[in-house]
Amino acid sequence: SITVPPESNLNEVLADPSVILVTLLPGKYYLTDILKIKRKGFQIQGDSISDQIHIIQTNPNKDGISIEANDVVIRNVSLHVPHSNKVALIVSSSNNTKVTDCHFYGNNDFFTVYYAGPSNLTAGVSTLQAYQTGALDKRNVFRRNIVYTNFSGDSVSFSLQKEATFSQNIIRGGKVAVYMCTDTMVDRNRIYDSSSQGIFISLPSHRVVISENSIYHCNQSGITIKQQTEHIDPSGQLNKVSDYNIKVNG
């Protein structure tokens, strides 16, 4: 494990393949490229509360952090990626990851947080087959984070997840989109000032529980559950919402 001093370039520090546990002290850190985490069990942790530890993407053409490995943990940091069409946090082809107690600062025209599911899928048949066979990213956790964004679309996209948890987060300025997930919990979140919906559930999704969320000042409905016609059964049959066992409580 290493402790990194403030003002460091994290792309340079984490280029060492032997590094697995990184502790950041209070202060500012910088990215000059996307930080791709491809090491199983890799951890980034702040040594204080998240609003004292800031990771700033200085390259306007790059996303922030991309998790591409299992068992990765990120906690107690703030990540700033305010650049147009760039994502602060991407999680893809990863299982058992935990992102907790972090702050994410995004832009006004794209995702801030994007749980993308398996990276080998393309829109259409392959995505639907993966969903139907359960070949999704599994047991990822996004908990007690704050997301700041002005995007009217999917500020947080939680897509193609199985047995996942999206819990106790605060979303300021955009909606949470849950897209083709199964056996997933979305609970005790607070969502403020979305210019569209608060939570959007895209069908098909099965056994998703939406519980005890608080949604304030959304311009459209607080919670929307909608069938996406580009992902229907090959027979063309549209199921009823009740067939998907979506539970909305509180």
Disulfide bonds with the S-S distance in Angstrom:
none
